[in-house]
Amino acid sequence: MDYAEAIEKDPALTLRLLSLANSSYYSRGGVESHTCREAVSRLGLDTTLATVMSFALTRVSTSALGLDHLWQRAIIAALAARHLAARLCPQQAGVLFTVSLLQDIGVLAAIALDEQDYRQLIVSSEGHDSLVAAEHALYGCDHASIGGWLADSWGLPVHLARGIASSHGDLDGTSPEALCLRLSGPIADAWLSRSPARALFRLLHRFETLGDALPVSLASLLEEVQENLPDMAKLLDITAPPTYDNHSLLEEAQQHLFRQALALSARLDTQEAELEALRQRQTELEQRSRRDDLTGLANRAWLETQLKERFRLCQEQGRTLSVVFIDLDHFKKLNDRYGHVLGDRVLENFAATLQESVREGDLAGRYGGEEFLVILPDERVEGAMAMAERLTQQLSSRPMAHADGVPLHVSVSIGIACLDDAEFRSARELIDAADQSMYRVKREGRDGTATFIETT
């Protein structure tokens, strides 16, 4: 009990220590401590050392340095940390109370080392977070780090020094102990803010964000802090922080939070609508890049891309496919006689007729000029011949245009190639085989269908 003997030499310090030991924070069943030894035994070594330090520092700093606000923040943070710890980590409540009380002692060291510039830093900073950012910019560290070093150099237990040093970190992924400690400062800042309702609104948002990790009511926390503030301020001999109608402040904060949620929801709806419009636009652009402008069928690039992919799948999975190459007969003569406008109309109507002749899952496209290509997945020659027959029957009964009131019918030359016909090494070879079959029909008089015949 060497510490008790040393403390007893300072009557004012002994009285303060006894007051704390007999306060609601540490009293046990109404039994009072009457001696310094009893107080030290009740408080424990960690709390005794940190409390003595805080008493001494308060006495010096508030009178000589005018830092009443600093200690107001300290006692609010200490009470808040203790309340949170009682719900999250009860065994650590006393230690967290002590660490929170001392979390800003680094400010005293910074003032002692660089008083003029640091005081200007405090004045120009908009709140505690702003001060910490300015400290990092100027010194490369913050007052929490300085405070941890100071506590270690004074011989405080290592876990207390480390707690002070880490008191200003982020909330994400922290332990219950760190969460209590790192929330205590923002709670104190909200309490001491010039606009406490707005500050509490931000604090409410933090509580909601933490969700199940923080099963503590902000309302109950504020009530407990307010209930114990006067005694704590009297104990440390500092001006008591302001008191509020917490119920009204929280209602106002909830309204702020509700309005922000509505505004955020409206922004999200707007952004989602914009994203949907962009996705729709992207889809339209992709479809346009795959489509032939005149006929609306797939264009040559998309046909070749799809055929390469399907050719590869057929090789890997042992499946088959057929391609049908179609050329409109005497189309150049039709263009020369009736003009390109009517020729385009013929191509458009032919494309519609072709699309009606294929199955769902087949891909029909314009290969170039008056040439068309159809990809028939999982279809052998017989199925491709049936598709060609459907097309020619429709063409014989349906005019593709009218000129001077006279219906214009067109015929086609069709070539078919199937993967089963030969050992094709590429999609290009398959197209060439269907093209050769089509030209054989052309040579034999047009208006017909031919399948690929492998030559040796």
C-alpha positions in Angstrom: 0.0 0.0 0.0 2.9 2.4 -0.8 0.5 4.3 -3.1 -2.0 4.9 -0.3 0.7 6.2 2.0 2.0 8.6 -0.7 -1.6 9.8 -1.5 -2.4 10.4 2.2 0.2 13.1 2.3 -2.1 15.3 0.1 -5.4 15.8 2.1 -7.2 17.3 -0.9 -6.2 14.3 -3.1 -7.2 11.8 -0.4 -10.6 13.5 -0.1 -11.2 13.3 -3.8 -10.1 9.6 -3.9 -12.5 8.8 -1.0 -15.3 10.6 -2.8 -14.8 8.5 -5.9 -14.6 5.3 -4.0 -17.8 6.1 -2.2 -19.6 7.3 -5.3 -22.3 5.4 -7.2 -19.6 4.2 -9.6 -17.7 2.1 -7.0 -19.7 1.9 -3.8 -20.5 -1.6 -2.6 -23.7 -2.3 -0.8 -23.7 1.1 1.0 -20.5 0.3 2.9 -18.2 3.4 2.8 -14.5 3.7 2.6 -13.1 5.8 5.4 -9.3 5.6 4.8 -7.1 6.1 1.8 -6.1 2.4 2.0 -9.7 1.3 1.8 -10.3 3.6 -1.2 -7.3 2.3 -3.0 -8.3 -1.3 -2.3 -11.8 -0.7 -3.6 -10.7 1.2 -6.8 -7.9 -1.0 -7.7 -4.4 0.0 -8.7 -5.1 1.0 -12.3 -8.0 3.2 -11.5 -6.2 4.7 -8.5 -3.2 5.7 -10.5 -5.2 7.1 -13.4 -7.6 8.9 -11.0 -4.8 10.5 -9.1 -3.2 11.6 -12.3 -6.5 13.1 -13.6 -7.1 14.9 -10.3 -3.6 16.4 -10.5 -3.9 17.3 -14.1 -7.3 18.8 -13.7 -6.1 21.0 -10.9 -3.2 22.3 -13.1 -4.8 22.5 -16.5 -8.0 24.1 -15.6 -6.4 26.9 -13.6 -3.2 27.5 -15.6 -4.3 26.5 -19.1 -8.0 27.3 -19.1 -9.0 23.8 -20.5 -12.3 23.3 -18.6 -13.8 22.2 -21.9 -11.2 19.4 -22.2 -12.2 18.0 -18.8 -15.9 18.4 -19.5 -15.3 16.2 -22.5 -13.3 13.8 -20.4 -16.0 13.2 -17.7 -18.8 12.8 -20.3 -16.7 10.3 -22.3 -15.8 8.4 -19.1 -19.4 8.1 -18.0 -20.5 7.1 -21.5 -17.8 4.5 -21.8 -18.8 3.0 -18.4 -22.5 2.9 -19.4 -21.6 1.1 -22.7 -19.2 -1.3 -21.1 -21.8 -2.3 -18.5 -23.9 -3.7 -21.4 -21.1 -5.0 -23.7 -18.1 -6.0 -21.5 -19.0 -5.5 -17.8 -15.6 -6.8 -16.5 -13.9 -3.9 -18.3 -16.2 -1.1 -17.2 -13.8 0.3 -14.6 -10.8 0.2 -16.8 -12.7 1.8 -19.7 -14.0 4.5 -17.4 -10.4 5.3 -16.5 -9.0 5.2 -20.0 -11.8 7.4 -21.3 -11.2 9.9 -18.6 -7.6 10.2 -19.7 -7.9 9.8 -23.4 -7.1 13.5 -24.1 -4.2 14.0 -21.8 -2.0 14.2 -24.9 -3.5 17.7 -25.4 -1.7 18.9 -22.3 1.6 17.5 -23.6 1.1 19.2 -27.0 0.4 22.5 -25.3 3.5 22.1 -23.1 5.7 21.4 -26.1 4.2 23.8 -28.7 1.7 26.1 -26.8 1.3 29.0 -29.2 0.8 26.9 -32.4 -1.2 24.2 -30.7 -3.6 26.6 -29.1 -4.1 28.1 -32.6 -4.7 24.6 -33.9 -7.5 24.1 -31.3 -9.1 27.5 -32.1 -9.1 26.9 -35.9 -10.3 23.3 -35.7 -14.0 22.6 -36.2 -14.6 19.8 -33.6 -12.5 17.0 -32.3 -12.1 15.0 -35.5 -10.9 18.2 -37.3 -8.3 18.7 -34.5 -7.0 15.1 -34.9 -6.7 15.6 -38.7 -4.8 18.9 -38.2 -2.5 17.2 -35.6 -1.6 14.5 -38.2 -0.9 17.1 -40.8 1.3 19.2 -38.5 3.0 16.6 -36.3 2.5 13.3 -38.0 0.6 11.9 -35.0 -2.4 12.9 -32.8 -2.8 13.7 -29.2 -4.1 10.1 -28.4 -0.7 8.8 -29.5 1.1 11.4 -27.5 -1.2 10.6 -24.5 -0.3 6.9 -24.7 3.4 7.7 -24.8 3.0 10.1 -21.8 1.0 7.5 -19.8 3.7 4.9 -20.5 6.5 7.2 -19.5 4.7 8.0 -16.2 4.6 4.3 -15.4 0.9 3.7 -15.9 0.0 0.0 -16.6 0.7 -0.9 -20.2 -2.9 -1.7 -21.0 -4.0 1.8 -19.9 -1.3 3.5 -22.0 -2.3 1.4 -25.0 -6.0 2.1 -24.5 -5.3 5.9 -24.5 -3.2 5.6 -27.6 -5.9 3.7 -29.5 -8.9 5.7 -28.2 -9.4 7.7 -31.4 -9.5 4.9 -34.0 -12.3 3.8 -36.4 -15.3 1.8 -35.2 -15.3 -0.9 -37.9 -14.4 -4.4 -36.9 -13.5 -3.4 -33.3 -13.8 -5.4 -30.1 -16.5 -4.5 -27.5 -13.9 -2.8 -25.4 -12.6 -0.7 -28.3 -16.1 0.1 -29.4 -17.0 1.5 -25.9 -13.8 3.6 -25.8 -14.0 4.9 -29.4 -17.7 5.9 -29.1 -17.2 7.7 -25.8 -15.4 10.7 -27.5 -18.0 11.3 -30.2 -20.8 11.1 -27.5 -19.0 13.8 -25.5 -18.5 15.9 -28.7 -22.2 15.6 -29.4 -23.1 16.7 -25.9 -20.8 19.7 -26.0 -21.7 20.7 -29.6 -23.1 24.1 -30.3 -25.9 22.3 -32.1 -26.5 19.2 -29.9 -29.6 18.0 -31.8 -27.8 17.9 -35.1 -24.7 16.3 -33.5 -27.0 13.7 -31.9 -28.6 13.0 -35.3 -25.1 12.0 -36.6 -24.6 9.9 -33.4 -28.0 8.2 -33.9 -26.9 7.3 -37.5 -23.8 5.7 -36.0 -25.8 3.7 -33.5 -28.1 2.4 -36.3 -25.2 1.5 -38.5 -23.6 -0.6 -35.7 -26.9 -2.4 -35.3 -26.7 -5.6 -33.2 -23.0 -4.9 -32.3 -24.4 -2.1 -30.0 -27.5 -3.3 -28.1 -27.6 -0.1 -26.1 -30.2 2.7 -26.3 -28.8 6.2 -26.9 -31.7 7.6 -24.8 -30.7 5.5 -21.7 -27.1 6.4 -22.2 -27.8 10.1 -22.3 -30.0 9.8 -19.2 -27.4 8.0 -17.2 -24.6 10.5 -18.2 -26.8 13.4 -17.3 -27.8 11.9 -14.0 -24.1 11.5 -12.9 -22.6 14.6 -14.5 -23.0 17.0 -11.6 -21.4 14.7 -9.0 -18.5 13.9 -11.4 -17.9 17.5 -12.1 -18.0 18.3 -8.4 -15.6 15.5 -7.8 -13.0 16.8 -10.2 -13.8 20.5 -9.3 -14.6 21.6 -12.8 -17.5 23.5 -14.2 -20.4 21.1 -14.9 -21.2 20.6 -18.6 -24.6 21.9 -19.8 -27.7 19.7 -19.2 -30.4 19.3 -21.8 -33.9 18.0 -22.2 -32.6 14.8 -23.8 -36.0 13.6 -24.8 -36.7 16.7 -26.9 -33.2 16.7 -28.4 -33.5 13.0 -29.4 -36.9 13.7 -31.0 -35.3 16.5 -33.0 -32.4 14.3 -33.9 -34.8 11.5 -35.0 -36.6 14.0 -37.2 -33.2 15.0 -38.8 -32.4 11.3 -39.3 -35.9 10.7 -40.8 -35.5 13.6 -43.2 -32.0 12.5 -44.2 -33.4 8.9 -44.8 -36.1 10.3 -47.0 -33.6 12.5 -48.9 -31.3 9.5 -49.2 -34.1 7.3 -50.4 -35.1 9.9 -53.0 -31.5 10.2 -54.2 -31.2 6.4 -54.4 -34.4 6.2 -56.4 -33.1 8.9 -58.7 -29.7 7.1 -59.1 -31.4 3.8 -59.6 -33.6 5.3 -62.3 -30.5 6.8 -63.9 -28.7 3.5 -63.7 -31.6 1.7 -65.2 -31.8 4.2 -68.0 -28.0 3.7 -68.6 -28.4 0.0 -68.5 -31.3 0.2 -71.0 -29.2 2.5 -73.2 -26.3 0.1 -73.0 -28.6 -2.8 -73.9 -29.9 -0.8 -76.9 -26.4 0.1 -78.0 -25.3 -3.5 -77.7 -28.3 -4.7 -79.7 -27.8 -2.1 -82.3 -24.1 -3.2 -82.6 -25.4 -6.7 -83.4 -28.2 -5.8 -85.8 -28.3 -5.0 -89.4 -29.8 -1.5 -89.7 -32.0 -2.2 -92.7 -33.4 -5.7 -91.9 -33.2 -5.8 -88.1 -31.6 -9.2 -88.3 -28.2 -10.1 -86.9 -25.3 -8.5 -88.8 -22.3 -10.3 -90.2 -20.0 -9.6 -87.3 -22.5 -11.0 -84.7 -23.2 -14.0 -86.9 -19.6 -14.9 -87.2 -19.0 -14.3 -83.5 -21.9 -16.6 -82.5 -21.0 -19.2 -85.0 -17.4 -19.4 -83.7 -18.7 -19.8 -80.1 -21.3 -22.4 -81.0 -18.7 -24.3 -83.2 -16.4 -24.5 -80.2 -19.2 -25.7 -77.9 -20.2 -28.4 -80.4 -16.6 -29.6 -80.5 -16.3 -29.7 -76.7 -19.7 -31.3 -76.1 -20.0 -33.6 -79.1 -23.1 -31.7 -80.5 -23.9 -30.7 -84.0 -25.2 -27.7 -85.9 -26.1 -26.7 -89.4 -25.8 -23.4 -91.4 -28.0 -22.3 -94.2 -26.5 -19.8 -96.8 -29.2 -17.9 -98.8 -28.8 -15.6 -101.8 -31.7 -13.8 -103.4 -31.9 -14.6 -107.2 -31.5 -11.8 -109.8 -31.5 -9.1 -107.1 -29.1 -6.9 -109.0 -31.6 -6.8 -112.0 -34.4 -6.0 -109.6 -32.4 -3.1 -108.2 -31.5 -1.8 -111.7 -35.1 -2.0 -112.9 -37.0 -0.7 -109.9 -34.4 1.3 -108.0 -32.8 0.8 -104.6 -35.8 2.0 -102.6 -37.8 -0.9 -103.8 -34.8 -3.1 -103.5 -34.5 -2.2 -99.8 -38.2 -2.9 -99.3 -37.7 -6.4 -100.8 -34.8 -7.0 -98.4 -36.8 -5.9 -95.4 -39.8 -8.0 -96.3 -37.6 -11.0 -97.1 -35.9 -10.6 -93.7 -39.3 -10.7 -92.0 -40.3 -13.8 -93.9 -37.0 -15.5 -93.1 -37.4 -14.7 -89.4 -40.9 -16.4 -89.5 -39.3 -19.6 -91.0 -36.8 -20.2 -88.2 -37.2 -21.7 -84.8 -36.7 -20.0 -81.4 -33.1 -20.4 -80.6 -32.0 -20.2 -84.3 -30.1 -17.1 -85.4 -30.8 -15.5 -88.8 -28.8 -12.6 -90.1 -27.8 -10.6 -93.1 -24.4 -11.7 -94.3 -24.0 -8.9 -96.8 -25.9 -7.4 -99.7 -28.6 -9.8 -100.7 -26.9 -12.8 -98.8 -28.3 -14.2 -95.6 -27.1 -16.8 -93.1 -29.0 -18.9 -90.6 -27.4 -20.8 -87.7 -29.3 -23.9 -86.6 -28.0 -25.3 -83.3 -28.4 -29.0 -82.7 -29.9 -29.4 -86.2 -28.8 -31.9 -88.8 -29.2 -31.7 -92.6 -32.8 -32.9 -92.5 -33.9 -30.2 -90.2 -32.1 -27.5 -92.2 -33.8 -28.8 -95.4 -37.2 -28.5 -93.7 -36.4 -24.9 -92.7 -35.4 -24.1 -96.3 -38.6 -25.7 -97.6 -40.7 -23.6 -95.3 -39.0 -20.5 -96.5 -39.4 -21.3 -100.2 -43.0 -22.1 -99.8 -43.7 -18.8 -98.1 -41.8 -16.9 -100.9 -43.9 -18.6 -103.6 -47.1 -17.4 -102.0 -46.1 -14.1 -100.6 -44.8 -11.1 -102.8 -41.9 -9.2 -101.3 -43.0 -5.9 -102.9 -45.4 -4.3 -105.4 -44.3 -2.3 -108.5 -47.0 -0.4 -110.3 -49.6 -2.5 -108.5 -47.9 -5.7 -109.7 -46.8 -8.2 -107.0 -43.1 -9.0 -107.1 -42.1 -12.5 -106.0 -38.4 -13.5 -105.5 -36.7 -16.8 -105.5 -33.6 -17.9 -103.6 -30.7 -20.2 -103.9 -29.9 -22.0 -100.7 -26.8 -24.0 -99.6 -26.6 -26.1 -96.5 -23.7 -27.5 -94.5 -23.7 -29.5 -91.3 -21.0 -30.4 -88.9 -21.7 -34.0 -89.6 -20.9 -33.6 -93.3 -17.1 -33.4 -92.9 -14.2 -32.8 -90.5 -14.6 -29.0 -90.4 -11.7 -27.4 -88.6 -13.3 -24.0 -88.1 -16.5 -22.0 -88.3 -15.1 -20.3 -91.4 -14.8 -23.7 -93.2 -18.4 -24.5 -92.3 -19.6 -21.2 -93.8 -17.5 -21.8 -96.9 -19.1 -25.2 -97.4 -22.6 -23.8 -97.2 -21.5 -21.0 -99.6 -20.2 -23.6 -102.1 -23.4 -25.5 -101.9 -25.4 -22.3 -102.7 -23.2 -21.5 -105.7 -23.8 -25.0 -107.0 -27.5 -24.1 -107.1 -26.7 -20.9 -108.9 -24.8 -22.7 -111.5 -27.6 -25.2 -112.0 -30.2 -22.5 -112.7 -31.0 -21.0 -109.2 -34.2 -21.3 -107.2 -33.3 -24.5 -105.3 -31.5 -26.0 -102.3 -28.3 -28.1 -102.1 -26.4 -29.7 -99.3 -22.6 -29.9 -99.0 -20.9 -32.7 -100.8 -17.3 -33.4 -99.6 -14.9 -33.8 -102.4 -11.8 -36.0 -102.2 
